Amino acid sequence: MSLRWDKFVWAVRLAKTRSIAAEALSKGKIKVNGSNTKPAKLPKVGDVIQVHKNTAVFSYKVIDLLAKRIAATLVTDSI
């Protein structure tokens, strides 16, 4: 299954829309494994996402690739 980073970030509800997710990835507000990445790159199980919001940094670990958007109650806070 091929899945883009912007779609993955949207699917796990780290961004409200795919366009916001793509913009955040392009601007470096969301980093993958500590470095910037393009929205079209493919995520892998075990990658770590770092989301920079204001002065806080939230970290999430990819434990599974998703086929569709998940419910908000299923998303854990951080690793």
Helices and strands as residue ranges (DSSP letters): H 5-11, H 18-27, E 30-32, E 48-53, E 56-61, G 72-74
